Amino acid sequence: MTPRPAQARILVVEDEGDIREMLEIVLTSRGYAVATAENGRTDHGAAGRHS
């Protein structure tokens, strides 16, 4: 699979830490800029940090 440009961003909101970390590793390795949050209440700042 061809890496995506760094400007392609994904916000992962997942309460299971292991799943969240695995998704971040996989997506980052494929060229995405990834922000993560544990739940909907904590994701507000995560999206803004990567805009």
Backbone as CSV, one residue per row, in Angstrom:
resi,resn,N_x,N_y,N_z,CA_x,CA_y,CA_z,C_x,C_y,C_z
1,MET,0.842,-1.180,0.000,0.000,0.000,0.000,0.888,1.245,0.000
2,THR,0.517,2.228,-0.781,1.267,3.468,-0.893,1.012,4.353,0.328
3,PRO,2.075,4.900,0.951,1.881,5.795,2.092,1.068,7.032,1.711
4,ARG,0.245,7.483,2.613,-0.559,8.686,2.424,0.301,9.912,2.762
5,PRO,-0.009,11.055,2.171,0.731,12.271,2.526,0.496,12.641,3.988
6,ALA,1.477,13.293,4.597,1.408,13.641,6.018,0.207,14.518,6.346
7,GLN,-0.305,15.276,5.387,-1.441,16.140,5.689,-2.744,15.359,5.851
8,ALA,-2.769,14.086,5.486,-3.955,13.261,5.718,-3.987,12.906,7.201
9,ARG,-5.051,13.347,7.911,-5.118,13.175,9.358,-6.303,12.307,9.745
10,ILE,-6.110,11.537,10.809,-7.173,10.685,11.342,-7.212,10.874,12.849
11,LEU,-8.423,11.026,13.374,-8.640,11.081,14.815,-9.221,9.739,15.229
12,VAL,-8.513,9.019,16.093,-8.974,7.728,16.611,-9.509,7.955,18.018
13,VAL,-10.779,7.645,18.223,-11.393,7.734,19.545,-11.771,6.313,19.948
14,GLU,-11.063,5.777,20.940,-11.248,4.385,21.366,-10.915,4.277,22.848
15,ASP,-11.820,3.672,23.616,-11.583,3.591,25.055,-10.632,2.470,25.455
16,GLU,-10.429,1.484,24.607,-9.486,0.406,24.896,-8.082,0.841,24.480
17,GLY,-7.207,0.999,25.461,-5.866,1.511,25.203,-5.061,0.693,24.210
18,ASP,-5.142,-0.640,24.317,-4.375,-1.494,23.407,-4.828,-1.331,21.961
19,ILE,-6.136,-1.251,21.767,-6.678,-1.079,20.412,-6.302,0.288,19.869
20,ARG,-6.432,1.314,20.713,-6.081,2.681,20.312,-4.608,2.753,19.898
21,GLU,-3.738,2.135,20.675,-2.309,2.154,20.363,-2.007,1.391,19.072
22,MET,-2.648,0.242,18.886,-2.429,-0.547,17.675,-2.877,0.227,16.438
23,LEU,-4.032,0.877,16.525,-4.517,1.674,15.394,-3.563,2.823,15.088
24,GLU,-3.065,3.466,16.119,-2.117,4.568,15.909,-0.851,4.073,15.218
25,ILE,-0.328,2.934,15.645,0.889,2.381,15.044,0.662,2.047,13.572
26,VAL,-0.439,1.345,13.285,-0.718,0.935,11.903,-0.938,2.147,11.008
27,LEU,-1.761,3.086,11.457,-2.066,4.252,10.630,-0.844,5.143,10.424
28,THR,-0.041,5.318,11.469,1.180,6.113,11.354,2.149,5.460,10.375
29,SER,2.254,4.140,10.436,3.165,3.436,9.525,2.724,3.547,8.072
30,ARG,1.457,3.868,7.868,0.940,4.039,6.507,0.919,5.502,6.072
31,GLY,1.532,6.379,6.868,1.720,7.762,6.458,0.702,8.762,6.953
32,TYR,-0.231,8.332,7.797,-1.229,9.266,8.322,-0.696,9.979,9.563
33,ALA,-1.120,11.211,9.758,-0.909,11.907,11.017,-2.081,11.504,11.903
34,VAL,-1.797,10.954,13.082,-2.838,10.374,13.920,-2.914,11.091,15.257
35,ALA,-4.119,11.467,15.639,-4.404,11.975,16.973,-5.298,10.936,17.641
36,THR,-5.101,10.724,18.941,-5.912,9.739,19.644,-6.587,10.360,20.853
37,ALA,-7.702,9.766,21.223,-8.425,10.172,22.424,-9.087,8.940,23.020
38,GLU,-9.229,8.949,24.343,-9.821,7.818,25.051,-11.331,7.763,24.901
39,ASN,-11.960,8.935,24.827,-13.417,8.960,24.695,-13.860,10.283,24.079
40,GLY,-15.145,10.419,23.865,-15.685,11.620,23.235,-15.479,12.880,24.038
41,ARG,-15.338,12.740,25.341,-15.123,13.920,26.175,-13.698,14.435,26.071
42,THR,-12.743,13.572,25.770,-11.346,14.004,25.705,-10.871,14.258,24.291
43,ASP,-11.700,14.005,23.280,-11.234,14.147,21.911,-11.275,15.581,21.410
44,HIS,-11.960,16.487,22.075,-12.070,17.872,21.592,-10.707,18.507,21.390
45,GLY,-9.801,18.367,22.320,-8.476,18.948,22.185,-7.598,18.194,21.200
46,ALA,-7.800,16.898,21.073,-6.964,16.094,20.181,-7.125,16.540,18.737
47,ALA,-8.331,16.818,18.328,-8.573,17.234,16.943,-7.918,18.590,16.683
48,GLY,-7.966,19.496,17.631,-7.400,20.816,17.453,-5.882,20.826,17.407
49,ARG,-5.242,19.881,18.091,-3.778,19.827,18.117,-3.194,19.459,16.763
50,HIS,-4.000,18.862,15.888,-3.484,18.394,14.620,-4.112,19.111,13.426
51,SER,-4.685,20.264,13.673,-5.310,20.985,12.548,-4.327,21.892,11.858
